[in-house]
Amino acid sequence: MAEEETLIPKQEYLSAGIHIGMKSKTKDMEKFVYKVREDGLAVLNLKLLDERLGIAANFLAGMKRVLVVGRRPIVHEAIKKFSEATGNEYIKGRFMPGTLTNPNYSSFTEPDAVLITDPVTDKQALKEATDMRIPVVALVGTSNETRGIDFIVPCNNKGKKSLAIVYWVLAKEISKKRGKDFNYTLNDFIGEEEG
């Protein structure tokens, strides 16, 4: 039997740990869990993850202005490269209150969609997007709640390489759907290794 077609080879997903969840899982995320390992870690369903990455890319490719948000430093390089590759805005670090809700704020913006890295650390962006009825696509780990999120991409949203591969695949697929060249490697999205 032929191996199922995925956006990138399954081995690349696996080596990035994109499928590894937490020991805790919310009721909302149970449907994305493939199994729970003996050590208690939830393992995400790779087929569903891949499918949902494709759907998210298709949706985001149709949006003129996407705002990408990521508070934690491990994702800063990935969202910067994603935005560079797709021509979108990004906010790395703290999301200032009023960015989506206060037209008098100097950094006010009106995106067509918001892509958030983690519903917990990016909760201000999630709240404001929800208040303004802006569609939210979110990278969601097994321990996250999903209230206010319009489209869930189930993944390991805590690991640097996992986040890099998610943003790389999304950027690659969006570029393909828009008929644009994509000349980035996964290492571009991972950024410089500290050490």
Backbone bond lengths (Angstrom), bond angles and torsions (degrees), N, CA, C in turn:
res aa  C-N    CA-C-N  psi(-1)  N-CA   C-N-CA  omega(-1)  CA-C   N-CA-C  phi
1 M - - - 1.456 - - 1.527 109.39 -
2 A 1.335 117.08 132.78 1.469 121.69 -178.29 1.522 110.89 -69.77
3 E 1.339 114.96 146.87 1.465 119.95 178.15 1.523 108.71 -70.64
4 E 1.336 115.71 142.27 1.461 120.17 -179.73 1.513 110.76 -63.86
5 E 1.315 114.97 145.69 1.460 122.29 179.20 1.532 109.35 -75.42
6 T 1.323 116.86 130.31 1.462 121.85 175.01 1.522 108.62 -127.36
7 L 1.316 117.94 164.78 1.463 122.33 -177.27 1.524 111.95 -60.67
8 I 1.329 116.59 -36.31 1.465 122.58 173.06 1.529 106.16 -136.97
9 P 1.323 118.74 162.74 1.469 118.99 179.45 1.540 112.11 -55.37
10 K 1.332 115.51 136.78 1.467 121.08 -178.49 1.523 112.13 -52.33
11 Q 1.336 116.12 -36.62 1.460 120.41 -177.76 1.534 111.55 -60.72
12 E 1.336 116.98 -33.91 1.475 120.11 177.69 1.520 110.80 -66.42
13 Y 1.330 116.17 -42.01 1.469 120.02 175.72 1.538 109.78 -59.30
14 L 1.335 115.02 -49.42 1.462 120.40 -175.56 1.522 112.11 -62.94
15 S 1.332 117.23 -41.97 1.464 119.59 -177.82 1.531 111.68 -68.74
16 A 1.344 117.32 -22.80 1.470 121.02 177.16 1.524 111.52 -84.67
17 G 1.340 117.04 -9.00 1.465 120.46 -179.34 1.522 112.99 70.73
18 I 1.325 116.39 24.73 1.468 121.62 -176.75 1.533 112.13 -62.85
19 H 1.315 116.43 -23.24 1.468 122.74 -174.63 1.530 113.58 -93.29
20 I 1.328 117.41 -5.45 1.469 120.61 -175.99 1.523 110.42 -83.49
21 G 1.310 115.71 125.59 1.448 120.88 178.37 1.514 111.18 -101.83
22 M 1.295 115.53 -158.14 1.467 122.22 -179.93 1.527 108.39 -105.32
23 K 1.334 115.72 175.01 1.467 119.32 175.45 1.516 110.61 -73.83
24 S 1.322 116.27 -24.15 1.463 118.82 176.54 1.525 108.97 -100.20
25 K 1.330 114.36 146.92 1.463 118.86 175.81 1.523 108.40 -141.48
26 T 1.328 115.34 139.55 1.454 120.22 -179.75 1.529 108.98 -86.35
27 K 1.314 114.56 161.57 1.469 120.77 178.02 1.539 110.05 -58.18
28 D 1.343 115.76 -39.10 1.470 121.14 -179.28 1.527 112.38 -59.69
29 M 1.332 116.54 -32.01 1.466 120.51 -173.04 1.530 113.67 -96.66
30 E 1.327 118.13 -5.91 1.473 121.17 -177.80 1.523 113.46 -55.10
31 K 1.329 116.96 -37.81 1.475 120.43 -177.20 1.527 113.10 -66.16
32 F 1.343 117.15 -15.95 1.463 120.71 179.65 1.531 112.84 -97.75
33 V 1.328 115.94 -4.35 1.470 120.46 -177.83 1.526 110.02 -86.56
34 Y 1.323 115.21 126.52 1.457 122.05 179.00 1.524 110.14 -79.63
35 K 1.344 115.63 -46.33 1.457 120.25 178.30 1.527 109.34 -163.45
36 V 1.323 115.55 168.12 1.457 121.63 173.67 1.522 106.68 -113.20
37 R 1.344 115.39 123.46 1.465 120.07 -178.34 1.530 110.83 -69.98
38 E 1.340 115.54 167.81 1.462 120.91 179.21 1.525 112.39 -58.58
39 D 1.342 116.97 -32.50 1.469 119.96 179.79 1.530 112.53 -80.83
40 G 1.341 116.52 2.01 1.458 121.00 175.73 1.520 115.47 95.04
41 L 1.336 117.46 -7.28 1.467 119.80 179.48 1.527 110.43 -74.07
42 A 1.316 115.26 134.13 1.465 120.64 175.97 1.528 108.49 -79.81
43 V 1.319 116.20 139.38 1.468 122.15 178.36 1.524 107.10 -113.83
44 L 1.338 115.84 125.65 1.457 120.81 -178.48 1.531 111.61 -77.23
45 N 1.309 115.63 152.34 1.454 123.06 178.30 1.533 108.51 -74.40
46 L 1.320 116.70 110.28 1.467 122.82 -175.66 1.526 112.56 -63.35
47 K 1.320 116.94 -36.86 1.466 121.18 179.57 1.529 110.26 -64.06
48 L 1.335 116.74 -45.52 1.468 120.99 178.13 1.523 111.01 -64.70
49 L 1.315 115.78 -41.99 1.460 121.82 179.47 1.532 109.79 -58.58
50 D 1.316 117.04 -49.28 1.459 122.53 179.87 1.532 111.00 -61.62
51 E 1.329 117.02 -45.11 1.467 121.42 179.26 1.524 110.82 -59.61
52 R 1.323 115.61 -44.92 1.460 120.26 -176.59 1.531 112.07 -71.33
53 L 1.318 117.57 -30.12 1.470 120.41 173.28 1.532 109.51 -62.87
54 G 1.327 116.27 -42.29 1.464 121.13 178.60 1.518 112.37 -63.97
55 I 1.324 116.79 -42.76 1.470 121.44 178.88 1.529 110.06 -65.07
56 A 1.345 116.77 -44.58 1.469 121.34 179.14 1.528 110.58 -60.97
57 A 1.334 116.81 -43.54 1.467 120.92 179.28 1.526 110.35 -61.95
58 N 1.316 116.60 -42.62 1.459 121.55 179.33 1.531 110.61 -61.14
59 F 1.328 116.45 -45.72 1.466 121.99 179.46 1.534 110.58 -63.29
60 L 1.341 116.45 -50.01 1.462 120.82 -176.57 1.533 111.92 -66.64
61 A 1.325 117.16 -31.11 1.468 120.85 178.80 1.523 111.40 -63.08
62 G 1.332 116.72 -27.30 1.459 121.56 179.76 1.520 114.10 -84.94
63 M 1.311 117.81 -3.93 1.460 122.38 -179.02 1.531 110.08 -94.95
64 K 1.322 116.96 136.70 1.467 120.44 178.33 1.530 110.90 -72.90
65 R 1.339 116.46 -45.11 1.467 120.83 -175.63 1.525 110.21 -127.18
66 V 1.315 115.23 114.07 1.464 121.24 176.83 1.526 107.02 -114.89
67 L 1.315 115.94 132.64 1.460 121.11 175.55 1.526 107.36 -102.48
68 V 1.332 116.31 122.71 1.459 121.94 -179.42 1.525 107.89 -103.32
69 V 1.336 115.77 132.06 1.458 120.57 -174.84 1.523 110.44 -127.03
70 G 1.333 115.53 135.38 1.461 121.14 176.04 1.516 110.11 -156.23
71 R 1.309 116.37 114.16 1.466 120.14 -176.79 1.530 112.54 -80.05
72 R 1.349 116.92 -41.31 1.468 119.63 -173.55 1.527 112.16 -72.33
73 P 1.340 117.23 137.69 1.468 121.64 -177.94 1.529 114.71 -56.68
74 I 1.332 118.47 -28.60 1.467 119.60 -177.74 1.528 113.48 -64.15
75 V 1.329 117.91 -15.84 1.467 120.60 -177.48 1.533 112.49 -107.19
76 H 1.315 117.94 -5.76 1.464 120.51 -173.84 1.527 113.53 -57.13
77 E 1.323 117.57 -46.49 1.468 120.30 -179.22 1.528 110.61 -64.53
78 A 1.328 117.10 -40.68 1.471 121.19 -178.91 1.526 111.91 -64.04
79 I 1.335 117.65 -43.81 1.474 118.16 -179.02 1.531 111.26 -72.92
80 K 1.324 116.46 -30.70 1.472 120.16 176.45 1.535 109.57 -64.33
81 K 1.334 117.22 -47.47 1.468 121.25 179.70 1.531 111.29 -67.01
82 F 1.334 116.55 -40.25 1.465 120.46 177.37 1.527 109.66 -57.11
83 S 1.320 115.99 -47.86 1.465 120.98 -177.86 1.522 111.68 -66.04
84 E 1.320 115.94 -38.89 1.469 121.26 177.01 1.537 109.97 -62.45
85 A 1.317 116.55 -44.52 1.466 121.69 -177.25 1.523 113.02 -70.28
86 T 1.339 116.71 -31.33 1.470 120.04 -174.35 1.529 113.59 -108.17
87 G 1.339 117.17 -5.73 1.461 120.46 179.33 1.512 113.99 74.23
88 N 1.320 117.00 32.99 1.457 120.72 -179.47 1.525 111.83 -111.53
89 E 1.340 114.99 166.04 1.459 121.97 177.81 1.529 109.04 -82.80
90 Y 1.327 116.02 157.16 1.458 119.45 174.15 1.523 110.42 -146.17
91 I 1.313 114.54 154.85 1.456 121.83 172.88 1.512 106.59 -129.12
92 K 1.332 115.45 115.52 1.459 119.26 176.04 1.524 107.02 -108.16
93 G 1.322 115.43 144.78 1.456 118.97 -175.19 1.512 110.45 87.17
94 R 1.313 115.88 -152.42 1.462 120.77 -174.67 1.529 111.89 -67.21
95 F 1.314 115.01 133.03 1.463 122.64 174.86 1.519 106.94 -90.65
96 M 1.315 117.03 113.44 1.460 120.74 -175.10 1.529 111.56 -75.72
97 P 1.337 116.94 132.29 1.459 120.35 176.97 1.531 110.51 -56.05
98 G 1.314 115.95 137.05 1.456 122.06 179.76 1.518 114.02 97.60
99 T 1.340 117.49 -6.80 1.472 120.97 -178.18 1.532 111.36 -56.90
100 L 1.326 117.15 -37.44 1.468 120.87 -179.31 1.530 112.94 -107.74
101 T 1.342 116.92 -11.55 1.465 119.61 -171.45 1.519 115.33 -115.60
102 N 1.327 119.18 -15.56 1.465 121.31 -175.21 1.531 111.29 -117.86
103 P 1.343 117.13 100.53 1.470 120.46 -178.31 1.535 113.56 -60.78
104 N 1.332 117.66 -18.02 1.467 120.47 179.35 1.527 112.98 -85.52
105 Y 1.330 116.95 -9.14 1.469 121.01 179.99 1.528 108.70 -74.84
106 S 1.323 117.06 135.69 1.472 121.32 -174.52 1.536 113.57 -60.47
107 S 1.335 117.97 -28.58 1.469 120.68 179.32 1.526 112.81 -103.29
108 F 1.340 116.81 21.22 1.459 121.76 179.44 1.530 109.55 -59.05
109 T 1.320 116.19 138.90 1.460 120.79 177.57 1.529 109.87 -143.55
110 E 1.318 115.99 153.41 1.465 122.20 -179.40 1.527 109.87 -125.59
111 P 1.333 117.34 78.36 1.470 119.81 179.89 1.525 111.98 -76.15
112 D 1.328 115.32 162.93 1.466 120.76 175.41 1.521 111.18 -82.23
113 A 1.345 116.22 -23.64 1.470 122.14 178.59 1.527 108.03 -156.15
114 V 1.327 115.00 156.75 1.465 121.36 176.96 1.524 107.93 -121.79
115 L 1.323 115.46 133.91 1.468 122.52 177.48 1.515 106.86 -113.98
116 I 1.351 116.38 113.80 1.463 119.31 -178.34 1.525 110.97 -110.98
117 T 1.326 113.88 148.76 1.457 121.65 -175.30 1.524 112.62 -83.62
118 D 1.319 117.42 -34.65 1.469 120.95 -176.64 1.522 108.87 -153.00
119 P 1.346 118.20 120.50 1.460 120.79 -178.87 1.536 113.82 -59.90
120 V 1.323 118.22 -21.41 1.469 120.27 179.90 1.527 110.77 -82.80
121 T 1.325 117.20 -57.34 1.464 119.42 -176.58 1.526 112.25 -73.21
122 D 1.319 117.36 -22.39 1.467 121.49 -179.81 1.527 111.71 -106.39
123 K 1.339 116.07 31.40 1.471 120.60 -173.44 1.534 113.20 -65.58
124 Q 1.336 118.22 -30.67 1.474 119.87 178.54 1.530 110.02 -66.04
125 A 1.324 116.77 -42.80 1.469 120.66 177.97 1.530 110.35 -63.88
126 L 1.328 116.17 -42.14 1.468 121.43 178.85 1.528 110.36 -61.49
127 K 1.332 116.79 -45.62 1.468 121.56 -179.22 1.531 110.76 -62.07
128 E 1.327 116.42 -48.62 1.464 119.63 -177.71 1.526 112.11 -66.38
129 A 1.311 117.52 -40.22 1.465 120.64 178.16 1.527 109.84 -63.11
130 T 1.329 116.39 -42.06 1.465 121.22 178.56 1.527 110.12 -63.62
131 D 1.343 116.99 -45.98 1.470 121.20 178.63 1.521 111.71 -58.73
132 M 1.332 116.81 -37.16 1.469 121.74 -177.37 1.530 112.53 -91.40
133 R 1.318 116.52 3.63 1.470 123.14 -179.90 1.533 112.32 58.14
134 I 1.322 115.22 40.57 1.456 121.66 175.51 1.529 106.45 -95.41
135 P 1.324 119.05 128.59 1.468 120.12 -178.94 1.541 111.36 -58.90
136 V 1.327 114.81 138.84 1.462 121.66 -179.15 1.524 110.50 -117.63
137 V 1.331 115.38 124.01 1.463 122.55 170.26 1.517 104.22 -106.40
138 A 1.333 116.97 130.56 1.465 119.11 -176.31 1.518 111.92 -133.21
139 L 1.337 114.69 143.13 1.456 121.65 171.65 1.522 105.28 -85.05
140 V 1.324 116.26 118.68 1.453 120.66 -168.77 1.525 111.09 -124.23
141 G 1.322 115.14 126.32 1.462 121.65 176.62 1.517 111.08 -87.91
142 T 1.317 116.58 170.78 1.468 120.56 -175.67 1.521 113.52 -63.92
143 S 1.326 118.27 -22.72 1.461 120.52 -177.31 1.526 112.84 -95.26
144 N 1.340 118.48 2.08 1.465 122.01 -177.79 1.518 113.28 -86.62
145 E 1.333 114.76 149.51 1.464 122.06 168.70 1.531 106.36 -83.92
146 T 1.325 117.50 158.31 1.461 119.59 -176.30 1.529 114.06 -119.78
147 R 1.317 117.51 9.33 1.462 121.27 -179.20 1.534 110.03 -59.52
148 G 1.326 117.20 131.99 1.462 122.56 177.97 1.519 114.02 88.21
149 I 1.324 117.07 -7.32 1.473 120.77 -177.98 1.523 108.83 -93.42
150 D 1.317 116.34 128.74 1.461 120.79 -179.34 1.523 112.48 -83.07
151 F 1.345 116.12 -35.54 1.463 118.66 179.30 1.523 109.77 -141.87
152 I 1.319 115.36 124.28 1.467 123.09 -176.88 1.516 110.24 -96.27
153 V 1.339 116.02 129.76 1.456 121.80 167.71 1.522 105.17 -109.59
154 P 1.347 117.41 102.07 1.466 119.95 -177.24 1.525 110.33 -72.78
155 C 1.322 117.16 124.07 1.464 120.16 -179.21 1.521 110.47 -165.15
156 N 1.302 115.39 171.50 1.458 121.77 172.16 1.522 105.84 -75.90
157 N 1.330 116.96 102.07 1.463 120.05 -178.05 1.532 111.88 -99.01
158 K 1.348 115.50 22.57 1.474 121.13 179.03 1.530 112.81 -114.39
159 G 1.342 117.81 -19.19 1.461 121.08 -176.07 1.521 112.64 -96.90
160 K 1.322 116.71 138.53 1.465 121.85 -178.47 1.535 112.13 -59.97
161 K 1.331 117.32 -48.08 1.472 120.12 -177.77 1.534 110.73 -69.61
162 S 1.313 116.50 -37.32 1.463 120.61 177.41 1.526 110.53 -61.30
163 L 1.335 116.69 -47.45 1.464 120.37 179.46 1.525 111.20 -64.78
164 A 1.330 116.51 -38.71 1.468 120.60 178.93 1.523 110.33 -61.48
165 I 1.326 116.99 -42.67 1.463 119.46 -177.89 1.531 111.31 -69.58
166 V 1.333 117.16 -35.86 1.471 120.39 177.34 1.528 109.78 -62.46
167 Y 1.324 116.78 -50.84 1.466 119.79 -178.68 1.532 112.04 -67.30
168 W 1.320 117.33 -34.11 1.476 121.55 177.21 1.532 110.31 -64.63
169 V 1.335 116.77 -48.22 1.464 120.70 179.67 1.529 110.28 -62.66
170 L 1.340 117.26 -44.73 1.471 120.19 178.77 1.534 110.57 -59.70
171 A 1.327 117.19 -47.12 1.466 120.83 -178.93 1.529 111.23 -62.81
172 K 1.332 116.23 -41.54 1.468 121.75 179.86 1.532 110.30 -62.71
173 E 1.327 116.27 -47.18 1.463 121.15 -178.57 1.526 112.19 -68.46
174 I 1.334 117.35 -39.84 1.472 120.95 177.87 1.523 109.45 -63.01
175 S 1.332 116.74 -45.01 1.471 120.90 179.03 1.523 110.73 -60.04
176 K 1.334 116.46 -43.05 1.469 121.32 179.67 1.531 110.61 -62.01
177 K 1.335 116.75 -44.84 1.467 120.96 -178.86 1.533 111.50 -66.69
178 R 1.324 116.25 -29.43 1.473 120.34 179.00 1.524 112.07 -89.22
179 G 1.342 117.51 -0.87 1.453 121.29 179.48 1.526 113.38 70.98
180 K 1.328 116.77 28.28 1.470 122.13 -179.06 1.526 110.41 -105.25
181 D 1.326 115.88 152.49 1.460 120.99 174.98 1.520 109.97 -68.69
182 F 1.328 115.28 147.85 1.462 120.64 177.41 1.517 107.74 -132.20
183 N 1.317 116.54 108.00 1.459 121.33 -174.33 1.524 112.53 -117.16
184 Y 1.312 117.01 42.90 1.462 121.82 -178.68 1.521 109.77 -116.12
185 T 1.309 115.63 146.42 1.465 120.64 173.82 1.517 108.51 -102.45
186 L 1.304 116.48 164.97 1.460 120.82 175.94 1.532 110.18 -58.27
187 N 1.339 117.06 -38.29 1.472 120.35 179.53 1.522 112.73 -61.38
188 D 1.331 117.83 -29.90 1.470 120.52 175.64 1.526 110.13 -61.13
189 F 1.331 116.02 -35.58 1.456 121.26 -177.48 1.523 112.42 -81.61
190 I 1.317 116.47 -25.80 1.467 120.65 178.10 1.529 108.94 -75.05
191 G 1.339 116.18 -39.23 1.459 120.01 179.40 1.521 111.22 83.91
192 E 1.304 114.47 -173.50 1.462 121.38 -178.60 1.528 111.11 -66.13
193 E 1.299 114.88 135.99 1.462 119.90 174.58 1.524 109.43 -80.05
194 E 1.323 116.05 131.81 1.457 119.05 176.93 1.526 108.03 -75.35
195 G 1.316 115.13 152.35 1.458 116.08 175.93 1.434 111.30 136.31
